[in-house]
Protein backbone atom coordinates (compact mmCIF):
# COMPACT_ATOMS: atom_id res chain seq x y z
CA UNK A 1 0.00 0.00 0.00
CA UNK A 2 1.30 3.45 -0.86
CA UNK A 3 1.74 6.39 1.45
CA UNK A 4 1.40 10.13 1.37
CA UNK A 5 4.93 11.49 1.59
CA UNK A 6 6.61 14.88 1.44
CA UNK A 7 9.88 15.05 -0.45
CA UNK A 8 12.08 17.83 -1.73
CA UNK A 9 12.59 17.97 -5.47
CA UNK A 10 16.35 17.37 -5.84
CA UNK A 11 18.07 20.65 -6.81
CA UNK A 12 19.59 19.03 -9.91
CA UNK A 13 16.06 18.11 -11.10
CA UNK A 14 14.57 21.59 -10.56
CA UNK A 15 14.84 23.42 -13.87
CA UNK A 16 12.09 26.01 -13.59
CA UNK A 17 8.85 26.88 -11.87
CA UNK A 18 6.13 29.43 -12.45
CA UNK A 19 3.25 30.54 -10.30
CA UNK A 20 0.21 32.12 -11.92
CA UNK A 21 -1.89 33.17 -8.96
CA UNK A 22 -4.55 35.60 -7.81
CA UNK A 23 -3.95 36.16 -4.11
CA UNK A 24 -7.55 36.05 -2.96
CA UNK A 25 -8.39 32.73 -4.67
CA UNK A 26 -7.68 29.16 -3.51
CA UNK A 27 -4.46 27.61 -4.79
CA UNK A 28 -6.33 24.65 -6.31
CA UNK A 29 -7.96 27.01 -8.80
CA UNK A 30 -4.62 28.49 -9.87
CA UNK A 31 -1.76 27.30 -12.09
CA UNK A 32 1.65 26.03 -10.99
CA UNK A 33 4.19 24.92 -13.59
CA UNK A 34 7.24 22.91 -12.49
CA UNK A 35 9.70 21.69 -15.13
CA UNK A 36 7.05 22.30 -17.77
CA UNK A 37 4.41 20.18 -15.99
CA UNK A 38 1.20 22.04 -15.15
CA UNK A 39 -0.71 21.53 -11.89
CA UNK A 40 -3.93 23.01 -10.51
CA UNK A 41 -7.25 23.81 -12.15
CA UNK A 42 -5.48 26.12 -14.58
CA UNK A 43 -3.62 23.09 -15.98
CA UNK A 44 -6.67 21.66 -17.70
CA UNK A 45 -7.12 17.91 -17.34
CA UNK A 46 -3.58 16.77 -18.06
CA UNK A 47 -2.32 16.65 -14.44
CA UNK A 48 -5.52 16.65 -12.40
CA UNK A 49 -5.55 13.74 -9.99
CA UNK A 50 -1.91 12.84 -10.62
CA UNK A 51 -1.12 12.21 -6.96
CA UNK A 52 0.18 15.69 -6.01
CA UNK A 53 -1.47 17.10 -2.88
CA UNK A 54 0.61 20.10 -1.81
CA UNK A 55 3.61 22.08 -3.04
CA UNK A 56 5.75 24.25 -0.74
CA UNK A 57 8.32 26.75 -2.00
CA UNK A 58 11.19 28.05 0.16
CA UNK A 59 12.74 31.10 -1.45
CA UNK A 60 15.60 32.51 0.61
CA UNK A 61 17.78 35.08 -1.17
CA UNK A 62 20.94 33.48 0.23
CA UNK A 63 20.07 29.85 -0.57
CA UNK A 64 19.13 27.73 -3.55
CA UNK A 65 15.36 27.47 -4.07
CA UNK A 66 13.73 24.52 -2.34
CA UNK A 67 10.52 22.94 -3.55
CA UNK A 68 8.77 20.31 -1.41
CA UNK A 69 6.00 18.15 -2.86
CA UNK A 70 3.42 16.22 -0.85
CA UNK A 71 2.16 13.33 -2.94
CA UNK A 72 0.81 9.79 -2.86
CA UNK A 73 3.63 7.50 -3.98
CA UNK A 74 1.24 5.02 -5.65
CA UNK A 75 -0.97 7.57 -7.40
CA UNK A 76 1.69 9.89 -8.79
CA UNK A 77 2.22 9.29 -12.49
CA UNK A 78 5.50 7.93 -13.78
CA UNK A 79 6.04 11.06 -15.93
CA UNK A 80 5.57 13.41 -12.96
CA UNK A 81 7.69 11.28 -10.59
CA UNK A 82 10.58 11.08 -13.07
CA UNK A 83 10.46 14.77 -13.99
CA UNK A 84 10.50 15.86 -10.34
CA UNK A 85 12.88 13.19 -9.02
CA UNK A 86 10.26 11.64 -6.73
CA UNK A 87 9.77 8.01 -5.71
CA UNK A 88 6.87 6.04 -7.18
CA UNK A 89 5.62 2.66 -6.05
CA UNK A 90 4.18 0.40 -8.75
CA UNK A 91 1.96 -2.51 -7.81
Order of alpha helices (4+ residues) and beta strands (2+ residues): beta-beta-beta-beta-beta-beta-alpha
